[in-house]
Amino acid sequence: MISRILDEKKIKRLARLIDRAGRIVITTHLSPDGDAMGSSLALARVLGNIGKDVAVIVPDQPLEQLMFLPGAKDVIVGSRYADFAAALFRKANLIICLDFNELKRIDRLAPFVDASKAAKVMIDHHLDPSDFADPVISHPEMSSTCMLLFRVLCRLELFNFIDKEAASCLLAGMMTDTGNFSYNANDPDAYIIEAELVRKGVDKVELYNRLLNRVTENCLRLTSYALLNRMEVFADAHAALICLTRDELNNFHYVKGDTEGLVNRPLAIPGIIYSAFLREEDGYVKVSMRSVGDFPVNKLCKDHFGGGGHLNAAGGEFPGTLDECADLFRSLLDENKKLYIDK
């Protein structure tokens, strides 16, 4: 049996809101990843199974490798159908916000949610949740929003409405946010939940292959180029850095998602504690960081790179050039030594 950690008052309020809602909109963060899509699609499926009218609206196009998930083809992309999305938010009785902690994380959808008269709910695992929703079900100790959502559904007595399709989406989010249970994966409850989802009929091997074990030729060549030519290793600082310019990305016909996981690769080097990947965008630099142990990349991203996140997985956006961003990272190497203890 998994531990009971959820606030009973919040669960009861959520249950009442769902029961009364005629139209429900589920939304999630910009550039929706496996956990964002997995939680959104799973909840939509379960609520649909109990007869609710549900729409999933995302700010922009999800990663192509996630479009096989059940229900993904029915997701409404706000950047393409802004007027339709706005109308759905206006008509909603309930808006459920998944896998983000503040409205700016949903970009162009934020004004629609903010202006809506609907009740708003947040279910999330990021630090420092804002107070735009009620209830806020926030548990940063959870490795994924999908893991938290499974607990919420069970407490809502909706376990029997989690079918194979919903279970596949939940497990997809848990797998992608832990690298197939290779990091942030020491909670025994995660494996109890995984087992329950597999019992629902999920083929975990197939799910793993489709999510984490398939890449295009261009993606593989880009990864190889980045590791061979653009990776810097700072052995004394236990750090690594990979930078890619827009021209380099274009040379390998980059599409969204091709650099997923690249930031993790240097962590396989013995002695490397944290890694950064900087990707040049139009007018800013996308920053991704990962770490092992107790090194707080969320603090590093929050203090210097306009972002935040989890202890071992964080990101941000730097409002300057790629060279300036890389120079800033290098300049912090000595200072960052204070954030870890050599073992």
Secondary structure as UniProt FT lines:
FT   HELIX           8..20
FT   STRAND          23..28
FT   HELIX           34..49
FT   TURN            50..51
FT   STRAND          53..58
FT   HELIX           64..66
FT   TURN            67..68
FT   TURN            70..71
FT   HELIX           72..74
FT   STRAND          76..77
FT   TURN            78..80
FT   HELIX           82..91
FT   STRAND          94..98
FT   HELIX           103..109
FT   HELIX           110..115
FT   STRAND          119..124
FT   STRAND          136..138
FT   TURN            140..141
FT   HELIX           145..155
FT   TURN            156..157
FT   HELIX           159..161
FT   HELIX           164..176
FT   TURN            177..182
FT   HELIX           188..199
FT   TURN            200..201
FT   HELIX           204..212
FT   HELIX           217..229
FT   STRAND          231..234
FT   HELIX           235..237
FT   STRAND          239..244
FT   HELIX           246..251
FT   TURN            252..253
FT   TURN            256..261
FT   HELIX           262..268
FT   TURN            270..271
FT   STRAND          274..280
FT   STRAND          285..291
FT   TURN            293..294
FT   HELIX           297..304
FT   STRAND          308..309
FT   STRAND          313..318
FT   HELIX           322..331
FT   HELIX           333..336
FT   HELIX           337..339
//
